[in-house]
Amino acid sequence: PGCLLQILSYLGACDRLLKQGYEEGQVEEAMEMFQYSEKKAAEFLRLLAQFNDMGFQQNEIKEVLLLCGNQREKALEELVMK
């Protein structure tokens, strides 16, 4: 039963993130990277989109966000220095 609840929770989290307009592959990747924490995955996806809009490369953004633990200012500083 515990496993089923985890799966349903995961699917619900993915569904909510997809409804915010994020791509399925990105949602699944973010959920895995943050041990299925919807809050952390949502913050990661939000910052990824934000930095992407600023013209930074997606692979660099992902790397920096992971290193900086989703801290926007710190990540932005790192991206600007690259």
Stockholm file with secondary structure:
# STOCKHOLM 1.0

chainA/1-82         PGCLLQILSYLGACDRLLKQGYEEGQVEEAMEMFQYSEKKAAEFLRLLAQFNDMGFQQNEIKEVLLLCGNQREKALEELVMK
#=GR chainA/1-82 SS CHHHHHHHHHHHHHHHHHHTTCCHHHHHHHHHHTTTCHHHHHHHHHHHHHHHHTTCCHHHHHHHHHHHTTCHHHHHHHHHHC
#=GC SS_cons        CHHHHHHHHHHHHHHHHHHTTCCHHHHHHHHHHTTTCHHHHHHHHHHHHHHHHTTCCHHHHHHHHHHHTTCHHHHHHHHHHC
//
